[in-house]
C-alpha cells in the first residue's frame, strides 16, 4: 500500500506563516471529506479475492490494498457512491445505510 | 544622470520594442495567440525563437484562454513566462487572469489597449484593461516605445520579487503606440542580465519535495490567501520605485515610479491622464502656460497598485482637476475618475473634479480638445454646485449634439 501518510495543516498564528499562494508540500489534508455519505461500502473479507477491481474503479481513490492481500476503505474520504459494490465481481462489497443518528 | 553606454539605437514600433524587451529578459516560455494590434509582438518573438536569437519555447496555442493556461503551467514551476493579447483576447483569458494572480505566478503580459465589442472595433481605448482592474494583476500604462521596452524588463524584476510574486500587465495604446515607429535605445544584454537575475520560485518542481499545486480551500483559509494577494500588491509599490531607481542607475532612464508629473508643482489646474495621450496633454500644458495659466498634467503609470498617496498629494493643492478616461463604467463614470476621487476622499480640501470621457473606439484627442478641458477646469470652481454636478461627466469630441 502506497498511501502517503497524511499530515494535518494547523492554522498558523500569523499570516507570515501561511504558504505563499495555494501551493504547499504534498500530503497535507486540512479536513476529512465524507460528510454527505448515506450508504457506506463494507467489504466481506472472506469473499474478497483481492482482485483490486474496486481499487481501479473508485473515483475518489479511497480503496486501499491491505497487507493481507485484501482491500479496505478509507471512510474519511469515501463519498458512498457505490461504484465499488456495483463493480465487484464477487459481490464482496455491500452498501450499508449509515446510522445518521450517531 | 550617468549615461555612457554603448546602447544600440533602433527604429521600431511599440510592438517591436516590447518584443526586444522580452528577448532581453530571457523568458523560458512564450505562449500567445495573435490579435490586432498586438500581432507584431508575437510575430517578432516567434521569428526570434526560430532564428535562435531567443532561446525559449514558443507555444502556438488555439486561444487566449490556452495562452494564459500555458503561461501558468510554465510559471507555476519556476519558468519565466510571457504572453501578449488585446481586447477580446484579454477578456477571453479573464478566468486565467484571476487564476494566475491567485496562484502568485509572476507572468508578464503585454496588452495592446483596444476597444471592446460591440460595435466591433480594432481601435484603441482603455476599456479592455480597465474592466480587468480587479483581476489581481499589476497594471502599468506606458507612454512611448522606449518606456514599453524598459518596462518589459522592469516588469519581470517587479513581478518576480519574493515580496510581490504577482503577474504584471503592460498596457500600450493600440495603434498609437503599438504601430508608431520611434528611435529606441536597446540596452546591452550583459547589463540586463545583471539587472534581472533568473527567477527563483518557491514552488520548484521536485520529486524530493512534491507539492500540491493550486489547491482549493474551505472558508476557513480562503480569506488569508486573498489578504496575502492584497498585501503583496500594496508592497509592490516600494518594489516598483526601487526597480525604477536601479534601472536609472544602470541604464540612465527613470520614469519616476507610480506617477509621472509635468508642471504640477505650482499648478492650479491639473489633468490626469494615462498612456500615450499624455504627450498631447503636455503640449496643451505648454500652450496654457504661455498664456499665463498654471496648468499641469499628472500621468498615472500604475493603475494597480493605485498611487493613492501620490495622487492625493499632487491634486490636493489644485483649484480643480480633470481626469481624462478612455473608458467608461456605464451607469457611473470613468474608472480612473472613480479611483482618483477615492484617493482624494478624506482630505481637508477636495478640489472640484471633472471627468472627461474621450478617445473611445479610437477617436482622436487633439491638443485643442485638451486646451478646452483646461478652460473647463478654470471655469468650474466658480460655478454653483448644482451646475457643477450636472456637468461633471463630459464626453469629449462627440460628433453630434447630445443635448436632446
Interface residues (C-beta under 8 A of the other chain):
Chain A: X11 X15 X18 X20 X21 X22 X23 X24 X25 X26 X27 X28 X30 X31
Chain B: X76 X102 X103 X104 X105 X165 X202 X203 X209 X210 X211 X212 X213 X214 X215 X216 X217 X218 X220 X221 X224 X225 X227 X228 X231
